[in-house]
Amino acid sequence: MSPELQYLWIMARGHLARARDDERGVSAVEWVIITAVLIALAVGVGVVISSEVNDKANTISIE
């Protein structure tokens, strides 16, 4: 292998090793998951409240 290709190979392996060991993105993924769960809970609570309010509103007589 030529010295130029060896150099490129070594540099590529170094970049891959640093990218694989970098854990900065892990916390971002955790925050996205936590946020998604909280949004899902909020939507679920909103659906339940809306359903209960509509059920109560339908029982009101307008006579």
Secondary structure, 3 states (H helix, E strand, C coil): CCHHHHHHHHHHHHHHHHHHHCCHHHHHHHHHHHHHHHHHHHHHHHHHHHHHHHHHHHCCCCC
